[in-house]
Amino acid sequence: MKDIFNMGDSLEEPELKEGPERKPCPECGKEVTWTQAGKPRSHKCTPKPEEPEGESEQPKAPEGLIDRAITAFLETKAELELEAKLFADAMAPRNELQAKRLEFLGNQLKDAGLTSQSGTMGRSEVYHVDSATVSDPLIFGNWVGDDYPNRKHYLENRVSKTAIKQDLEDSKTLPPGVNFIKIEKVKVVRKPKK
């Protein structure tokens, strides 16, 4: 399996080198260095919680594997964020120049009364982006409701998940004709700096 921590290594936890001075701590089970007197050196020892009888132990990832995955994820995320910022900063002058070029070409088309103009490598043309927003939901809703069978196409086929979630929390029931599912995802968050 390809290593997700650093390219080239295997995904399996590297084998710890056994030495006479490294043994598991009897309190927490963590591999620690032992003194000549036969006691574990001081470390942050968290005793293992005793498991109630009858319950089977949950399968666990090899020690350190989860920490390695979280650390690798956060380090890569930080690198990507830095690279994205550096790239955005480097591209800002070019983006500004492109915006000025588009403005120039738009003014040239407008002044000439044209909708398009050709050059040796391409063509500039005017196009329109449509946008419709509701300025007064009550008036618009009443207008649609007055002739709903002929005006329902003015509405999008979606529901407010925020309102449905709140309704579920308040009344524990869904409005009729609505489905609500929770999709489980995993995210990694950095610990706050001290």
C-alpha positions, 0 to 999 in steps of 0.5 A, a space after each residue: 500500500 502506498 504510504 500516506 505519510 511520506 512517499 516511499 515508506 510503507 503504511 505499516 508502523 516501523 518496527 521499534 528497535 529492541 534494546 535492553 533499556 526499552 520496555 513497556 511501562 507496567 502502568 500505561 504500556 508505553 515503551 520507555 527507557 528503564 533505569 539501571 535499578 529496573 524502574 521506568 524513567 519518568 514520563 507522562 504516564 497515563 494508566 490504562 483504564 480497566 475494561 469492564 468484564 464481558 466487553 471485548 476490546 475495540 480494534 486499535 490502530 498501531 500505536 502512533 499511526 493515528 498521530 502520524 496520519 493527523 500530523 502528516 495531514 496537518 503539515 500538508 494542509 499548512 504547506 498547501 495553504 502557504 503555497 496557495 497564498 504565495 501563488 495567489 500573491 504572485 498571480 495578483 498583478 497578472 489578474 489585475 492586468 487581465 482585468 484592465 485588458 478586459 475593461 479596455 476591450 469592453 470599452 473598445 467594443 462599446 465605443 465602436 458599437 460592436 458585440 465582438 471583434 477578432 484578433 490574430 489569436 482570438 476574439 473578444 465578445 460581449 456576453 451577459 450573465 443573468 442574475 435574479 434575486 428576490 427583493 421582497 419574499 412576501 410579495 413574490 411568494 404571494 404572487 407565485 401562490 396566486 396562480 401556483 400551477 402556472 407560476 411554480 416554475 419560478 421556484 427552485 426545487 430545494 428546501 432550507 436544510 437549516 430550517 429543517 434541522 432546526 425543526 427536527 431539533 425542536 419537534 423531532 419530526 420532518 415536514 411532509 414531503 421532506 427527506 433529511 439525512 446526515 452524511 458522516 465525514 471526517 475532518 482534521 483540526 489543528 490544536 490551538 497554539 498555546 
